[in-house]
Amino acid sequence: MSQILDPVPVDGSATPLLCCYVNATSKIQVARITNVSNWYFERVVFPGQRLLFEAVPGSQLEIHTGMMASAILSDRIACEQLVVQEQHPEPSLVGLEGGSGSTPTATLTTPYDVATAGLMVAK
């Protein structure tokens, strides 16, 4: 996944983590990663939206919940807890009488993937 504005800093040893955060509140939130030197990540996440992003191991996502003219640091989550895991459904059999069956697809889930809403990909 590309993050065009400010790409994930890559050193030779660490592979970027694909992460997902869900805003399960009724308020607008700002998601930030501030503990990685020489890198800045900040995105607005609307209620019910999912934010899909890449991060380096050891980074922490700060969640700032906003009111009219203020924002409060409401959570700090290790990005390792937000890593997207691929689940493979059980394979289905192709029918013998001309049926096409269904092709298995991957479902993305994380421990924080609790809301069912639109997907917002960080670019």
Number of C-alpha atoms within 10 A of each C-alpha: 12 12 13 9 10 13 15 21 15 11 9 5 6 10 14 16 19 17 20 26 28 25 25 19 13 10 13 18 24 19 22 17 22 15 13 16 8 9 12 15 19 15 15 18 22 19 17 19 21 24 20 19 25 22 24 20 14 11 16 21 23 21 24 20 21 15 11 5 5 8 14 12 13 11 12 14 14 14 23 17 15 24 22 21 15 12 11 11 11 8 11 10 11 12 10 8 6 7 9 10 12 11 10 11 12 10 11 13 16 16 13 16 16 14 15 11 13 13 14 17 15 19 14
